[in-house]
Amino acid sequence: MSQQAVNGVPCRGKVLTVENMNPNVKRVEYAVRGPIVQRAVQIEKELREGVKKPFTEVIKANIGDAHAMGQKPITFFRQVLALCSYPELLEDNKFPEDAKKRARRILGACGGHSIGAYSASQGIECIRQDVAGYIQRRDGGIPSNPDNIYLSTGASDAIVTILKLLVCGEGRERTGVMISIPQYPLYSAALADLGAVQINYYLDEDNCWSLNVAELRRALNDARQRCRPRVLCIINPGNPTGQVQSRQCIEDVIRFAKEENLFLMADEVYQDNVYADGCKFHSFKKVLFEMGEEYSSTVEMASFHSTSKCYMGECGFRGGYMEVLNMDPDVKAQLTKLVSVRLCPPVPGQALLDLVVNPPQPDEPSYASFMKERTAVLAALAEKARLTEEIFNTVPGITCNPVQGAMYTFPRIALPQKAIDKAKVCRYTPCSTRNLTPTRKRRRVCVSPAGGRRSSRHVLLYEAAGGGGNLLGARQRLRSEGRHLPLQVSLTGRFKYLTEAFTRLKENVWFSKVFRNTDLKKKNVCIYIQLQKKKGNKNPSLA
């Protein structure tokens, strides 16, 4: 360790440095909260401190955080949570009796009748029973065992926990995990952290981001040269691509998992978010059991759900669950031990989850208002999905598949081949973002980086809002072989700014030039688009 004397006293270097820290952590990338979003937060802080900018607000459309974007909470959920947090309110006649009944049941299952107490590590027993009942009703009567239910800190916590159990081996025996591309970056980040081998399989954009078993088999066979494939991850409905898998597709995937002896992970957190005509959510568990005992008794699977998405949007409470099927009893014991290390998932999140899986019933006083609010949220999301697709597809140079489900659009931006070729030659790696300074702006929209087709990367989109101005510039981060520049646009909240901006864009501008800015020292290339107005209009500012 390096030492240097200061006033005659030896100084020791830092024990922990970037050079000697866990190398897996340095390999983690999580674009949803990456440099672009960090810059947006910095801009927000500057605005609060009075720094003058040509806009007054940053609108974050980078993540599916419904309430942050203006979605109202479901009244019944918040009533029960208020009662659980402050039980004296149980004497207040302003709260409906069914809300009080739910609160008393939850509090009765908590230590000291308080949601401030620890719960069992696997989750409160009566809530796990309610989750099992929900799954059984959802799947048409197929039994669900509460002992197979693990409550979690959102679905993300459960996903990482299962991956921890599965990752082992060294060299070519290291666990390989198959994930879809485009993907939700939780998976690549978790695999990097765990030192697992990421196996990419590519969704078919030309067929509405469908999943093809032939592509799964190609990816699996290629990966066997460098690792031992053990896990297949599926997101249905898709994040960020919004596809909803058909029953036939799910059957094909299950057969493939059985044939190749793969552990199946089914991420189903958007199961209520299905919008397109002819599409329907089918749970992997339901299809698995309906395929017969040959599959239902052998295929090992974990499925995941959350309170953060669907119509609830309660991201901050961090409620979720997983159900494990056909897990070896000794491994299950290790799973229970592993979750006990974190003591327990947040109890308020468990309480919220209980309300999601056990909502007001038709004979209860809160049923009518609950159904009205739930229906309104899902209808609004469906309309935004339709509008997003429609608007993107009217903009020259942008195409977008139908948004069948989930909460995002995933459009494709066409770039000139010369720009793509140059990015390859320069071996482009992600570079830091630079502010774009469009004129006459009131708001900026921060759009998330999203893992794209093959290896396309980030888009930073700033656009006019409230009907004023134009979309003046876009900044992209590409990897080599990048072809698509996906914009992951949240469907929640203040959608009108997106629609107005793109409506103005299609009327006044087209993609006229693509410029390249190369940092030779860092071997970074940044490509960005100049948008010019049509004839008769003044040229816009160049980002």
N, C-alpha and C positions, 0 to 999 in steps of 0.2 A: 504493500500500500504506500502510495506516495506521501511524503511528509515534507513540510516546509516550516522552518522556525520563524515564529512571529514574536518579537520581544523576548527572544530566548526560550519560548515555550513551543515545543513541537506541535504542529497542527496535522491531524490525521485527515485523510480524504474521506469522502462519503462512503459509508458501508454499502449503500445501494446506489448504483449508477445505471445509466441506460445500457452500458456495456455488459454489466454483470446481472441484470435483471432477467426474469423469466423470458426467454426468446419467443415463446408462444404468444405472450401478451403483445409483443411488438408486431406480431403478424396479424393481430385482430384488426379488422376494419368493420365499422358499423355506420354506414353512410346515412342512415336515417337521423343520426345525431352527430354527423361528421362535420368537416370544416365549413361547408356551406351554411349549415344550421348554426354553427358556432358564430359565424360572421353575422348572421341575422340577429342573434341574441345581442351581439356587440352593438349593432346598429340600433336596436331597441333601447339599449342602455344610453347610447349617445343622444337619442331623441328625448328621453326622459330628463337628461341633464341639460337640455336646451340647445344642443348642437343643431345649427341650421342645415337643413337638407332640402332638396327639392321635392320632398314627400313628407308626410306626417305620420305614417303608420306602416308597419311590416305585417303582412298577413301570412301566416304560416300554413301552407298547404302541403307540407312535407311529410305529414304523418297522420294516421287515422285517429286523431284525438278529437272526438266529436264535440265534447262540451267546451273545449278551448275554442272551437270554431262556431260556438253559438247554439248548439243543440241543447234543448232544455231537458233536465232530468225527468225521469218518470216519477210522478207525484207519489204513488204508493210506495215505491222503493225508498224514497227519501223520508217519508213519514215513518216507516218502520225503523229505519236507521236512526232517525232522530229519537224515537222512543227508546231504542236500545242504548243510545249514547247518554240519554238523560231520562232515566226511568220515571222521574217525578212527573213527566208529561203523560204518563199512563192515566193520571187522574184528570186530565184535560179533556173535556167533552168535544173539543174541536177535531179530535182524531177519530176516524171511523173504527168500529169495533173489530173488523177483520185485521186492520193494521195492528191494533193492540194485542189481538190474539197471537199474531205472528211474533210480535216482539216478546211477549211473555214466554212463548215456547223457546225462542232462541236464548233469552236470558236464563231460563231454567236449565239450559244445557251448558251454560258457561260457569266456570269456577267463580264462586262468590256472587253469582248472578250479575256478572259484569263482563262486558266485551273487552275490558282492559286486562283480563286474566289470560294466561297462556291456555291453549287448548291442547288436546292430543296432537302428536306430531302429524298423524295421518289426516287430521281434521276432526271437527266435532261430529260425533257419531250420528246424531239425528239429521244433520245436514248431509252426510254421506248417504244416509238412507233416502233422503229426498232426491239427491242426485241420481241414485239408482232407480228410483221410481220414475223420474223424468226420462231417463234413457229407455226404460222399459216401455213407457207410453209412446215415446218418439219412434221406437223401432217395432211398433205393432205387437207388443206383448212378449218379445224375446227377453228372457230374464236377465237381470243385472244384479250382481252380488255387491253389497256395500263394502265388503272386505277387499274388493278389487278397485275401489275408488280411493284416490289420493287427492285431497284438496291441495291447492298450490298458490303461489304468489303470481297470479296470472298464468296463462298457458306457457309463457316463456320459461318460467322456473321449472315446470314439469318436463318440458322438452329437453332442457339442459341436463336435468337429473337422469333421464333415461339414457341420454347419450353418454353420460359418465359411466353408467353400468356397462355399456356396450364397447367402449373403446379400450383396446388392449393390443399387445403384440408389438414387435419391432420389425423394421425393414419391410420385406414383402408380406410379412404376417400382420402388419399393422392394420387395424380396422379401417375399412373403407365405407363411407356413407354416401349413398346416392341422393342427390338433391336436384330439384328442378332449376333450370335456368330459362327465363328470369326467376329470381328467388327472393324470398324475404331474408335480408342479410343477417338475421339472428342465426341462421343455420351455418353460414360460412364463418361467422364470427365465433360461434361455439366450437366448431370443428378446428379452427385455428388455435383456439385457447386450449383445447384438449389434445392437440397434436394428432388428430385423426386425418385420414386422407379423404379429401373431398372428391367425389365422383360426380361430374356434371352430366345430366341428361337434359336434352333440349326440347322444350315444348314447340309445337308446330304452329307458328304464327299464321301461316296461310290457311290453316283450318281452325281459326279462332283459338289459338294457343292450346290445342288439344294434346293429349298425352298418348303416345304411340308405344306399344310394347316392343316393337322392333327397335325403336330408339333406346329403350331401357336395356335391351339385350346387347346392343352395340356398345353402350357405355359400360355395361358390366364386363363384357369380354375384354374390352380395351384395358379396364382397370385391373384385371387379374395379373397383368404383367408387373404391377407395382404395389399391390396391396391385397388384402383379403376382404372382399365386399361382404358385409354382414347386415347392412341396414338400408332400407328404402323409405325415404321421406316423401309424403304426398301432402300437398296443401289443396284442400277442396272445401268451398270455392277458392279459386286461386288468388294468391297475393304475390305479385302486384298485377297479375294479368287478367283477373276477373272471370276466368272460365269456370263453368260448372260441369263436373264430370258426369257423363251418362252412366246408367247402371251397367251397361255392357262394358264400358271402359273400366269400371271398378272391378267387375268380375275378372277381366283380363289381367288387371294388376295383381289381384289376389292369387290367381293361378301362377303368375310369374313368380311372386314371392314364395309360394309353396315349392315350385319346381327348383328354385335357386336357393332355397333354405335361408331366406332373408327375414329379418325382424322388420315388421311393418309399423311405421309411425304415421298416423293419420291426423293432420292438423285441420280441425274442423271448426275453427273459431268464427267463421262467417256463415254458419249453417242457416241462419235466418235471413241472410242477405242474398236472395235470389230474385232476379228481376225479369229476365228474358222469358218470353213466351216459349213454352215447350221444354223449359228447363226445370228440374226438380232436384232438391238435395236428397241424396241417398247416403246414409251413414255407412262407413266401411263395415262396422260391426253387423248391421242389419243384413247387408249383402253377404257377408261372410257366413252368417248362420243360415241364410236361405240357400246357400250353395251346398249345404249338407254337412254331415259330421266329418266327412273326409277333410274338410277345410276348417270347420268351426272348432274341432278338437285338436288341431295341429298347428295352425298358423299363429305365430306369436305376434301380438300387436299391442300397441298403446295408442289410444285416441285422446284428443285434447280439446278442451273448450274453455271459454273465458267470458268474463263479464264486460270486457273492454269494447267489444264490437257489437254486431247485430243492431238491435234497436236501443240497447242499454247505453252503450258508449261510456261506461263508468270506468275509464282507464285508471284513474288515480287510486281506486280502492284495491286494485291488484287482487282480484278474485279469479279463481280458475280451478279446473280439476283435470285429472287424467283417469282413464279406466284401462287397466292392464288385463290382457287375456292370454291364457295358456302359458303364463310365466312359470318357470320352474320354481317350486316352493322354496328351495334354498336361496335362489336369486331374489325372490320376493322378500324373504327375510332380510337380505342385504339391502334391498331398496328401502324397507321400513327403517333400518338402521341409518341409512344415508339421509333420509328426510328428517330423522330425529336430531341430526346435527344442527339444523337451522331452527330447532325447537318447535315452531309451528308457523303456518301461513298466517297473514294478518287476520285477526278475528273479525273486524268490520268487513273485510272482503269476503270472508266465509258467510257472514250474515247476508250480505248482498247476493251472493251466489244462491243462497237458499231461497231468496225471493224470486230470482230468475227461474229456477227450476220448479218453484211452487208458487206461481202467481195467483192473484185473485180468481176465484171460481165463479161460475154464472150465478150462483145463489148468494153471493157475498156483495156487500154494499159498494165496494171499490171496483167491481168488475167492469161496469160500463165505462167509467172514466179511464181505467187502465187500458182497455181495449181501444178506446178512442185515441189515446196518446200513442200507443204502440203502432196502430195502423197508420197514423199520420206520419210518424218518423219513417217507417219503411216505405210509404208511398212517396215521401219527399226524396228519399235516397234513390228510388227507382226512377223518378222523373229527372233527377240530376244525372244519373247514369245515361239516360237517353239523350239529354241535352249535350252532355260532354262529347259523346260519340258523334252526334250530329254536327256540332260546331267544329270539332277537330277535322272532320272529313270534308268540310267546305273550305279549309285553308290550304292553298297550294303548297305542296311539299310535305304535308302531314297526312298520315293515314292512321286510322284507329279501328281496331276490331270492336264488335259489339261488346258492351259491358254486361255480361250475363249475371254477374254476382259480385260479392265482396264490396269494397268501398273505394276502388281506385280505377283510373283509366291508365292505359299504357300505350300511348301513341308512338308512331314511328316517324322520324324526321329524315327526309332524304338529303344526303350530302353528295356533292360531286365526287366522282371516283378519284380525281386527282388529290383531293383532300384526304381521302381514306388512304391512298397509296403513300402519301407523304407521312402520315402518322405512323404507318408501318416502317418506313425507312428510318424514321427518327426514333424508333423503339419507344414510343410515347409512354410515359408513366404519369399517374395523376399529379397535377400541380396545384398550387394554392390558387384560390379564386381571387379575382380582382373586381372591385366595384364597377358596376355599370352606372353611368350617370345620365339617364334619359331626362328630357325636359318636361315641364308642365305635369309633374306627377304629384299625386296625393298619397299614393300607397305603393309599396313594393310587395310582390308575392314571392315567397321563398318556396321553391319546389324541390322535393327530395331527390337526391341521387338514387338510382335504382338499378339493380343488376339486370342487364339486358341480354338480348339474343347473342349467343356465343360469348363475346366479351366486350360488349358495348357498356358504357359507363354513365357518367353523370351529365345532368343538364341543370343549369341554374337559370331560372326564368324570372325576369322582372317584367312586369306588364302594367299597363295603365289600368285604372280602376274607376268605377263610377261613371263610365262612358267617356272619360276624357283621355286624350292622347292615344298613342299606338303602342303595340308591342315592338320595342325598338331594338332589342338585342337579346341574344341567348348565348350562354357560355357553356361549352361542353367539355367534359373530361372523357377521353377515349383510351381504351387499351388497344393494343395491336389487334388487327382483324375486326375492329369495331365497325359495325354497319348501322346499328340502330341507336338512336338517341332518345331513350325513353323518358317521358315526363310522368312521374308518379303523382297524380293529382288527386288529393283527397276529395271525396264527394260530400263531405260533411260541411256544414256551416255556410260561410259567406260565398256561396257559389256564384252569385251575380257578378262579382268582379271578374271572374274567369270568363263568363259568357259574354259580358260586355266588351272585354278586351279582345277576345278572339273574333267577335262580330266586327269590331272596328278593324282588326287586322285583315280579315278577308276582304274588306271593302277597299282598303287603301294601300296595301303593301304586298310585296312578294319577296322571296329569297333571291337576291340579285347577285351577291358575291359571298364567297367564303374565304376568310383570311386566316393566315397561320402566324403564330407568334412563337418563336423557338427560343428556349433558354439553353444555349449550347453547353453551359457549365453543368447544368443539372440534367441535360438531355430530355428536357420536357417540351412538349408541344401543346399549345392551346389553340384550338380551332374555334372561331366564333363567326356568327352569321351577321352580315349587314342586310338590313331590311330597308328597301327603298319604296317610297310612295309611287303610286301609278301616275301617269302623265297628267299634268294639270295641278298636281299638288307639290308643295315644297318638300325638299329632301328632309328626311328625319335625321335626328342626331345619330351619330355612329357610336356604338358602344365601344 
